[in-house]
Amino acid sequence: MLGILFPILLLAMGVYVLYGAIKGEGRLFTLENFKDDSKDKAKKYMRIIYFVLAAIMLFMAIVNGAQTLLYSNKLTYYKVTDAYKDNFSDVLDNGTLTYTATETNNSGMSCMSSGTSVEKVGSVDNEAMELAEISAFINKAYDAYKDDTEKFPRVSGGLMSCGGTTVDYSKYYAQTDLVDDAGNPVYASTDAEKAKGHRVYLSAFGNERSDLNSGSFISKLYGACSQKLLAILNYILLGLAVLGLAGLFLITRKYTDKEKLQKARQQQVRPAMPSDAFNFDDEPKEEPKK
């Protein structure tokens, strides 16, 4: 999953900085332009800051990994609206629709998943449809009435749209990410109705629901790490990392020898070419010898 790449990158950076802090040498400790009598003191302070930064990055990797694992997938339900039932009852078989869906068999990692196609029967009265089911209902109606611009109006796609226009399906389905205490979807239209529902998340590994107390490791993580807690920790760690980088900048600025720095910059300047480098005048021809 792409979402896990950032925590992995943070983890790799934290391990690299920690290794440099323990070793006390390498590219993290470039002291050529520091004052000779202050190199040991500057190196000591830099090692302390690198240890702190490594701890912050490792902790941030854990926090971001937990956010990705627990709260990257939000459970969403769909249903067809009354407008769909009024306009497309003829495409259904007594209010039902047979469609083909792909069921994946995996351990949570999409890159290692395998899918099998199965036939399912969906009901028009189902208010807890998944994406595959609601798509089957919409596609069935569109296949039958795709030339009817009153049922399926074309709307402008905007300046950034490659196709120019798109088909408007919005009045034929509704979606929600709220469920009540019994696990039923809440299609709220007012603030009072929204207050009756809460969001449910599916773990990236195992697809375990956040509202189930199954006693598993993922379920315990949901109980210990709320989304709000992880967000607060992430902001705190980010602020501490900024402070650590600021401290590193101040130490570098304090112990840098300005004369050494100026000489180093002058040496990096490309030397001027000789004045006759671009003199392409022809040399005088020698007279042929007799």
JOKAKA-V817700 format. One record per helix or strand of 2 or more residues. SS is the DSSP state (H for helix, E for strand). FROM is the first residue (numbers start at 0). TO is the last residue. If there is no record, write none. Layout:
ss->(SS,SS)
from->(FROM,FROM)
to->(TO,TO)
This chain:
ss->(H,H,E,E,H,H,E,H,E,H,E,E,H,E,H,E,H,H,H)
from->(2,35,72,76,81,88,95,109,113,130,153,164,169,172,190,200,216,226,257)
to->(22,70,73,79,86,90,104,111,122,144,155,166,171,175,194,201,223,254,267)
